[in-house]
Amino acid sequence: MRVPKHIGIIPDGNRRWAQNAGLEKKDGYRHGLAPGLEVLRLAREAGVREITYYGFTTDNCGRPKEQVDAFSKACADAVEMIAAEPVSLLVVGNTKASAFPDALRPYTTRSDLHGGGMRVNFLVNYGWEWDLADLKTPGTNRNEICAELRSHDISRVDMVIRWGGMRRLSGFLPVQAVYADFFVVDNLWPDFQANDFYDALRWYQKQDVTLGG
């Protein structure tokens, strides 16, 4: 099986799931913690070398305060759960804003934990404009452009999997994802099933990966 080296995860649908369950919107985020750890372990077993989670964006911070507090805490909890695994962990995002959890500041430089392992990136208070802010000139050398990204330690993404049925990248790593194949899962993220991940891998086998060539 041809396995993507780097998979991006967009875990959407937490608020809709909460509403369907008769809960407040803010209560959906904590139900996405277990799926995050499960997909990490499935990816590692499949031979994926790197995985990037889309935690929350700078734009998300315009939501009601109780929701911002809830998804900020959920991201902090998720990273702490991942930190208990043998991974090479990095958190990327705007640390200067109040929405960035203080508990995650130690992970803003890559850390090899428990002997290291799969590279795991977590985007927290991330914005594509923030990521591109240090680009000096519109050059054509891809290596130079990537070196100037604030997310420069994250490699090119081979496949993005988005839960929740929406068909958009929502600003997810615009440079690294430029040639990524995009798979959509209609299930809401808290309803994650292992087959969601395996369906994406099977679909990836049928894609013609040319990188523009």
Secondary structure, 3 states (H helix, E strand, C coil): CCCCCEEEEEECCHHHHHHHCCCCHHHHHHHHHHHHHHHHHHHHHHCCCEEEEEEEECHHHHCCHHHHHHHHHHHHHHHHHHHCCCEEEEEECCCCCCCCCHHHHHHCCCEEECCCCEEEEEEEEECHHHHHCCCCCCCCCHHHHHHHCCCCCCCCCCEEEEECCCCCCCCCCCCCCCCCEEEEECCCHHHCCHHHHHHHHHHHHCCCCCCCC
